[in-house]
Amino acid sequence: MADLAGSIRRFLQELSTDELEERVLEYVVREVGNGRKLEDTLRDPYVRNRLNEERLDHILEQPEVIDAIEKSIATAFEQKDFGFTS
């Protein structure tokens, strides 16, 4: 019975972890999509207070984040605004 309770506890914890990662993923994609630098977004307390480095690495591998970064780069090239000047 203890094994079953432990299994249920781990399952529920994984579900909450997945939900948390999903919310942070959405936040990162939204912020980068709005023109914020990825580096600044990843240093944001909202991200840092919710994910450790391993989980953050997992977020960065997601296609949604990669797409948002690619769009941000494309926009920078279109506008010729690379952020070199203040």
Beta strands, then each sheet from edge to edge (+ up, - down):
end
